[in-house]
Amino acid sequence: MLLGDKEEEFFRIPEKTPWNMDNQEMPHANHKEHLCYLEMTGFLDKRRDEYKNLVRNAGYLCSICGRSAADEDNLCDPDTI
């Protein structure tokens, strides 16, 4: 977990956004650790330095969204670069 006890509060998406997943099931296990989800929740804007650490020296590319990450656990469908 990235944020421990504060995770649920931090990752809550405002109801007016089209991506509100509060009442939806995550598409797969550990989706809250994936870059696509983190970006939707504003993690990139709120914690840019931490986000940079997740993508710095990327070795994996997501086959679904095209994002790259240093750790395959931060992507939905990782493929090595």
ABEGO torsion letter per residue (X at the ends): XAAEAAAAAAABBBAABAABAAABBBABBGAAABAAAAAAAGAAAABAAAAAAAABGBABBBAAAGBBBABAAABABBBBX
